[in-house]
Amino acid sequence: MSDFTDLVARAVSPAMTREEREAVYQVVKQAMRRLQERENLQPDDPRARLQEHLVEETIRDVEALVTRYLARQTILEAERANAAANAAASDA
């Protein structure tokens, strides 16, 4: 499943808006449903439910990674601004 998570993670970018990432996730869900139809899996089939669960879990994992990345970027920017302010104060 980690290969699938990597694939989805590569399809999205932290630079994307939440709506853009959600559009990617919808494409992933549609692809899963098409594969299930091709395999003649009914929506209530336990295998189909498991696949759906794994896709939803993957999306949550990817969103967590994006959130962590964005939070880290915010922290780094704040640290840089603080360091610049400290440097400016020590020069004065």
Secondary structure, DSSP 8 states (H G I E B T S, - for coil): -HHHHHHHHHH--TTS-HHHHHHHHHHHHHHHHHHHHHTT--TTSHHHHHHHHHHHHHHHHHHHHHHHHHHHHHHHHHHHHHHHHHHHHHH-
